[in-house]
Amino acid sequence: MFLGASVGSFVNLIFERKQAGTSIIFPYSNCNQCNLKLSVIKKIPIMGYIISKGKCNQCNFKIPLEYLLSELYLGILVLRINPYEFKSCIILIAAISLLYMSLSDLKTMHIPTLLIYSLVPISMVLTNKNYLNLIIIGILYILICLIHRFYKNNFIGNGDIDILFIFFIMHNLSEFINIIFISSLSALIYIEIRQKRKVAFIPFMTLGFLINYVI
């Protein structure tokens, strides 16, 4: 779990440093508000967040919850897969890509196109569908994209559609339905609690992806 949580923390660091236009190596991990350098113990994934009580001890800056959730996400996933199996390694790569896309969607409402493209070959490796099914899925994808392009009152983004179809290729039908159900339900609960009309949907699909492999 520690290894997965560490990767989750690093992915979060990469995203924040990229947004800020700074190096992922320097400066060392510090408070985003007062630049206080973090002690070794507070750099420990998950435990560091708990020990610091989710805030900087010097300026009381609230540490974004995304840090803890990112660490838990990959930490829990690593517990449920075998890192020595090829398929498990591919699933882990997909999970890392989804985590970065979730952070990007949550913070900027934009999903890096390159990461979406990277999931296509991954889905092909993990799929158990035959060529005919894949062709039908491809045709359906094109039709949905055309409808989405010309329909003005869209309730879902282009990137969301891409990820949905990638999930459809990657998983069998029952798993896909489970992921969509979990994603939609959690998103609806979030909307009801936060009273928001528009939310980033990729984080909820990523949650569905995780629960599918944990259960």
C-alpha positions in Angstrom: 0.0 0.0 0.0 2.9 2.4 0.8 4.3 2.1 -2.7 0.9 2.9 -4.3 0.3 5.8 -1.9 3.7 7.2 -2.7 3.0 7.1 -6.4 -0.4 8.8 -5.8 1.4 11.6 -3.9 4.0 11.9 -6.7 1.3 12.2 -9.4 -0.4 15.0 -7.4 3.0 16.7 -7.1 3.6 16.4 -10.8 0.2 17.9 -11.6 0.6 20.9 -9.2 4.1 21.6 -10.4 3.1 21.4 -14.0 0.2 23.9 -13.4 2.6 26.2 -11.6 5.3 25.8 -14.3 8.0 24.8 -11.8 10.4 21.8 -11.6 9.1 18.5 -10.1 12.4 18.2 -8.3 12.9 21.6 -6.8 11.9 23.1 -4.5 11.5 20.3 -2.1 8.0 19.5 -0.7 6.7 22.5 1.2 3.5 24.3 2.2 1.8 25.9 -0.8 1.0 29.0 1.3 4.0 29.8 3.5 6.6 27.6 1.8 7.5 25.9 5.0 9.7 22.8 4.2 7.9 19.6 5.2 9.6 17.4 7.7 10.4 13.8 6.7 7.5 12.4 8.8 5.0 14.7 7.1 6.1 13.5 3.7 5.0 10.0 4.5 1.9 9.2 2.4 -1.5 9.2 4.2 0.2 9.3 7.6 1.7 12.7 6.9 -1.8 14.1 6.2 -3.2 12.6 9.4 -0.3 13.7 11.6 -0.5 17.3 10.3 -4.3 17.1 10.7 -4.8 18.3 7.2 -3.2 21.7 7.6 0.2 23.5 7.8 1.4 23.8 11.4 2.9 27.2 10.7 0.2 29.1 8.8 -2.8 26.7 9.2 -3.2 26.5 5.5 -5.6 23.7 4.7 -3.9 20.9 2.7 -6.1 20.0 -0.3 -8.0 16.8 0.4 -7.0 15.7 -3.1 -3.6 14.8 -1.7 -5.0 12.3 0.8 -7.5 10.9 -1.7 -4.9 10.4 -4.4 -2.7 8.5 -1.9 -5.6 6.3 -0.7 -6.7 5.7 -4.3 -3.5 4.1 -5.6 -2.6 2.7 -2.2 -5.9 0.7 -2.0 -5.6 -0.4 -5.7 -2.1 -1.8 -5.2 -3.4 -3.9 -2.3 -5.9 -5.6 -4.7 -3.6 -6.3 -7.7 -0.5 -8.4 -8.1 2.3 -6.1 -9.3 4.2 -9.1 -10.7 1.5 -9.9 -13.3 1.5 -8.1 -16.6 -2.2 -7.4 -16.6 -2.0 -5.9 -13.1 0.8 -3.6 -14.3 -1.3 -2.4 -17.2 -4.2 -1.8 -14.8 -1.9 0.2 -12.5 -0.8 2.4 -15.5 -4.4 3.0 -16.4 -5.1 4.0 -12.8 -2.3 6.4 -12.7 -3.5 8.1 -16.0 -7.0 8.3 -14.6 -5.7 9.9 -11.4 -3.9 12.6 -13.3 -6.9 13.2 -15.5 -9.2 13.4 -12.5 -7.0 16.1 -10.9 -6.9 18.0 -14.2 -10.7 17.7 -14.6 -11.3 18.8 -11.0 -8.9 21.7 -11.1 -9.2 23.0 -14.7 -12.2 21.2 -16.2 -9.8 20.0 -18.9 -8.5 16.5 -19.7 -5.1 16.1 -21.4 -5.8 14.6 -24.8 -2.5 12.7 -24.8 -3.5 10.7 -21.7 -6.9 9.8 -23.2 -5.0 8.5 -26.3 -2.7 6.5 -24.0 -5.7 4.6 -22.5 -6.8 3.4 -25.9 -3.9 0.8 -26.4 -4.3 -0.1 -22.7 -8.0 -0.9 -23.2 -7.1 -3.0 -26.2 -4.7 -5.1 -24.1 -7.3 -5.6 -21.3 -10.3 -6.2 -23.5 -11.9 -9.6 -24.0 -14.1 -8.4 -26.9 -13.7 -9.7 -30.4 -13.0 -7.6 -33.5 -16.7 -7.4 -34.5 -17.7 -6.0 -31.1 -14.8 -3.5 -31.2 -16.0 -2.3 -34.7 -19.5 -1.9 -33.4 -18.3 0.0 -30.4 -16.2 2.3 -32.7 -19.2 3.0 -34.9 -21.4 3.8 -31.8 -18.6 6.1 -30.5 -18.6 8.1 -33.8 -22.4 8.4 -33.7 -22.4 9.6 -30.1 -19.7 12.1 -30.8 -21.6 13.5 -33.8 -24.8 13.8 -31.8 -22.8 15.5 -29.0 -21.2 17.9 -31.4 -24.5 19.2 -32.8 -26.6 19.0 -29.7 -26.4 22.3 -27.8 -27.6 21.3 -24.3 -24.8 18.8 -23.6 -24.7 17.4 -20.0 -21.4 15.6 -20.5 -18.0 16.6 -21.9 -16.1 15.2 -24.8 -13.5 13.7 -22.6 -16.1 12.0 -20.4 -17.5 10.3 -23.5 -14.0 9.2 -24.5 -13.4 7.6 -21.1 -16.8 6.0 -21.0 -16.1 4.2 -24.3 -12.6 3.3 -23.1 -14.1 1.7 -20.0 -16.6 -0.1 -22.3 -13.7 -1.6 -24.2 -11.7 -2.4 -21.1 -14.4 -4.1 -19.1 -17.1 -6.7 -19.6 -20.7 -5.5 -19.6 -21.5 -6.2 -16.0 -18.3 -4.4 -14.8 -19.0 -1.5 -17.1 -22.6 -1.1 -15.7 -21.2 -1.3 -12.2 -18.7 1.5 -12.9 -21.3 3.7 -14.5 -23.7 3.2 -11.6 -21.2 4.0 -9.0 -19.9 7.0 -10.9 -23.4 8.4 -11.5 -24.6 7.8 -8.0 -21.6 9.3 -6.3 -21.8 12.3 -8.7 -25.5 12.8 -7.9 -24.8 12.7 -4.2 -22.0 15.2 -4.5 -24.2 17.5 -6.6 -26.9 17.3 -4.0 -24.6 18.0 -1.1 -22.6 20.8 -2.7 -25.5 22.2 -4.7 -23.6 22.5 -7.9 -25.0 22.3 -11.4 -21.8 21.4 -13.2 -19.1 19.0 -11.8 -16.0 17.3 -13.1 -17.2 13.7 -13.9 -13.8 12.0 -14.4 -13.0 11.8 -10.7 -16.3 9.9 -10.1 -15.5 7.5 -13.0 -12.1 7.0 -11.5 -13.8 6.1 -8.2 -16.0 3.6 -10.1 -12.9 2.2 -11.7 -11.3 1.7 -8.2 -14.3 0.1 -6.6 -14.7 -2.3 -9.5 -11.3 -3.7 -8.7 -11.6 -3.6 -5.0 -14.9 -5.4 -4.6 
